[in-house]
Amino acid sequence: MSEHDQAVGVDVGGTKIAALRIDRTGEVLARDVRPTPAHDQAATLAAMADAAEAVRTSEVAAVGVSAAGLVEWPAGVMRFAPNLSWRDIALVDEMRERLGLPVVADNDNNCAGWGEFRYGAAAGHRVAVFVGVGTGIGGGIILDGRLFRGAHGFAAEIGHIIVEPGGPQCGCGNRGCWEQVASGHALARDGQEAVMRHPHSALVERSGGDPAKVTGAMVAEVALGGDTVATGIVVEAAHRLGEGVAGLVNVLDPDIVVIGGGVSAAGDLVLEPARAAFSAAVEGAGHRPEVPLVLATLGNDAGATGAAALAFDLLDGELDARPGVRP
């Protein structure tokens, strides 16, 4: 293959679809962003194909799809999406038929982790963990330079480890999942309560006094503006995030942990308390090599960039057809 080949990555989430065209250095050459018709599977597939076509040129040789949920490997079938209405959708087959190109599909945080490993904050590291913190929490695990998939392709669903039995209801059906106490879910829920309990908080003015209008992004924004109530909410979620990361480090012993997703936009407001909680909770903190917790560098482009990188791997015959591990 020529070094000038290009690929398209399509990242589909509950609110938006983003398509990027990149080259083999990871440079973004074109982008298209459009809303996700999340409650209509057929319309979502059509919008994904339209987004890919909007950035496609004759130099594009393959397409990667990044999707939020359990994506079976190697079939590329979305089996279950806890925060979408998707069930048993053959993403690879559907997109290949629409676009007439080779297609690969994977979980969104696997793709984001792969993007950070290939082109971002985890580049050059042998063992890395990506923690995507947005509305929920997802993960990507790189072991010896390869993306770990588990027995069926469903590995790294880290947000659904139960850390608070009997806690808040999760979209997966369980209660007390990690993502319910350490992600945008937690910020929104606690922010809604704060509007009713703290009338002098800037959250009240920002939401017009309506708890239903409070989102996780709003809480983070108000916290960055210096509001003490919102800051307390963010710091508490960040502590829970760091505690969970400590558990992952105890199990996987990575070189680096990369924190991405929308909540990471709060920067040090999240990262510093997360680091402190991590250091307090990880086993043998003073007797093991330091494991840095760093922010992702690709931002919202990580999922689509990683999906496009997988498309290059598909072209180059580097994808392992077995479940388990693969590039």
N, C-alpha and C positions, 0 to 999 in steps of 0.2 A: 504494500500500500504506500502511496505517496505521503510524504510528511505534510502535504498541503490538504489532505482530506479533512473534511469538516463533519461534525455530527450535531444533531439537535437533541436537547434534553427538555422534556416536558414534565413539570412539577405540578401535580394536581392536589389541591387541598380542599377544605370545606368551603372556603370563601373565594379563592382565586386559582386560576390556572396560569402558570408562567412558562413560556417556551424560550429557550436560549439556543442560539447557534454559536458553537465554539470551534476553535481549531485545536490542534494537539498540544499546544502550550497552555490551554485553558483560557485563552483570551476570548472574551465575549464579543462576538461580531454583530449580533442582532438580537432583539428581544421582542416578545409580545406578551402582554398581560391582559387577561379578561376575567370576568366573574365566572364562578362555578355554579351551574344550575344543580346544586347538590342533591336535590330530591328527585331528580329525573336522570336515571342512568343513561338512557339513550342520548339525551341532550348533552350530558357531560362528555360522553365519548366523542360526540360530534364536535363539541367545543375544543376538546383536546386536539383532535385532528386539524381543526381550523387554525389553532394557535401554531401547530407545527408547520402547517403550510405557509403561514404568514411570514415565517423566518427562513423557510427552506430555499435553497438555491441548487443549481446543478452540481455543486461541489459536495453537497450533503450525501453521505454514504450510508448512514444508519441513524436510528432514533432510539433514545432511552427514555423510559417512563418512570418517574418517581411518584409513588402513590401512598397515601396515608392509610395503613392497615396491614393485615396479614396477606402478603403476596407470596404464593407458593412458588418455590424454585424447583426445577427450572421452567415450569410450564408458564409462569407469568400470569397466574390466575389470582385475582383479588378475592380471597375467601371470606374475609370479614373486616369491616372497618368500624371501630367502636364509635366514631363521631360522624359517620356518614351512613347513608342508607344502602351502601353497596354490599352485595353478597354474590359470590361466585361469578365474577365477571372475568372473561378471558381477555385481559388487557393486551397481551402480545398479539393474539390472533386478530382481535378487533382493529388494533392500530395498524398492523401489517396489511390487512385487507384494505383499509382506507388510504394508506400512504404508499403502498407498493415498495416498501423498503424493509431491510432487516430491522427487527425491533427486539429490545430487551426491556424487562420491567422488574422493579424491585421496590421494597418499602422506602418511604421518603427519607427516613433517618439513616437507613443503610446507605442510600445514595448521598445524603449530605455528609456522612462520615467518610465515604469514599472520595467525595470531592475535596474535603479538607485534607485527606491523606495524600491525594495526588497533586493538589495545587495550593493547599492552604496551610493552616496552623499545624497540622500533624505531619507535614512533608518531612521525610528523613527519619521518621520514628518507626521502629520495628513493631511495637505493640501499642495500640492507641485505642482509647474509648471516646466516642462522640456521644454527648448528651444533648439532645435537642429539646429545649424548654420553650414551649409556646403555650397554646391553650392546654395541651397535655405535655407528656414527656415521652420521648422515644430515644432509641439508641442505635449506634453502629459500632461494631467491634472489629478491630483490625488485629489479627494474630499473625505474627511473622510475615507481615506484608500482604496478607490475604484477608478478604472479608469473610468473617465467620458467619455461617448460615444455619447451623444446627441440623437436625435430622430431616426437617421438612421445609427449611427455608424460613422459619418463623422466629429465629433467634433474635435477641436484643430487644425484646418488648419490655424494657426495663421499667417503664412507667407503670406497669401493672403488677409490680411486686407489692404485696400488701404490707404496709408499714404501720397501719393504725386500724387494727381489727374493729369492725363496727363503726368505722369512720364514715366520711361523706360518701354518698352513692357515686359510683363511677359509670361512665358510659359503657364499660365492658360488662357491667352487671354485678360486679363485686363492690365491696365497701372498703374504704381506707387504702386505696392504691396510692403509690408514691406520687403520681401526678395530681392527685386530689389535694395534696398538702404542700406541694413544692413547685407549682406551675401557675399559668394564667388562671386556671380554675380556682386555685386558692386565693389569688389576688382579687379576682372578681367577687367571690363569695364573701371574703372578709371585708372588702370594700363596700359591698352592699350593706352589710351589717353596720359598718362604721358610719354610713350616711344617717342611719337612724339613731345611733348612739352618741355621735360627736358632731353636734350642730355647727361648731366653729371650724371644722375641717374644711379645707379647700375642696375636698371631694363633694361637699354639699353644693357649693357654687358651681363646680364643674359639671355636675349631673343634674342641676336644676332641682335638687332635693329629691329626685326620683331614683330609688335604689336600683330599679330595673335597668336604668341606663348606664350603670357602672360596669366597666369592663376591666379586664386585667391590664390592658394597655393604658387605660385611663389612670388606674392606680399608680402604675410605674411612672407615667408622665407627671402626675401631681407630686409624687415622691421626689422626682428629680428637681422639681421646683421648690423643694424645701419643706413641704408640709410634713409635720411630725407624725400625724396619724398614718398617712400613707406610707411614710418611710418605715414606721414600725411594722406595717403589714408586709412590705417588701423584704425587710430584714428577717422576719420570722420565716417566710417562705424560703429565703436564701439559706438560712440555717438548716432547714429540712432538706434542702437540695444538697448541701455539703455533707450531711449525715448519710444520705443515700449514696453519694459518690464514694464515700469511705467504704461502704459495703462492696461496691463494684471493684474498688482497688484491692480490697482484701481477697476477692475471688480471682481477679484477672491479672493483677500485678502489672499494669501497663507502664510504658515510658511516660505517657502524657494523657491528660484528660482535657478534651476540648468541649467547651460549653457554647452551644449555638442556639438558634431559634429566636423568636421574637423577644422573649424576656431578657435575653442577653444584651439587648439594646440599652438596658439600664446600666451596663458597664460595671464599674467598681462598686456601685451601690448593691449589686447582686454578688459580684465576684469576691469582694473582701469578706463579707460575713460567711459566704459559702466556704472560702478557704479556711477561715478560722474554725468553723464547725467540722470541716473535713479533718483538719489537723488534730482536733480533740477526739475524734471518733475512730480514725484509722488505727489499725493494730500496729503497735511498735513504732509510733511516730518518730521517736528519737533514735531509732535503731535500724532504719531502712533508708534507702536512697530516696531523695525527694521526688515526688511525683507532681509536676506542675499542673495546676488548673489554669487554663488560658481560654480567652475568648476566641471563637471562630473568626476567621478573616474573610470568608466569602459571603457572610451575611445571608440575605434572603436568596442569593443565587446558588447556595451550596447544593440544594437538592437537584435542581436542573443541571448544574455543572457536573455533579457526580453521576447523574443518569447519562449525560452525554459521554462522560469518561467510560462508563460501562459499554456504551455503544461502540466506542473505539476498541474496547477489549473484545467485543463480539466480532467485529471486523477482523481483528488480528488472530482470532482463534484462541484467545487466552481465557475464555470463560470455562470453568469446570462444570460439566453437565450434571455432576452429582450434587445432591444436597451435602451440607457439611461446610467445607471451605472452598473458596474460589476467589479470584481477583474480582 
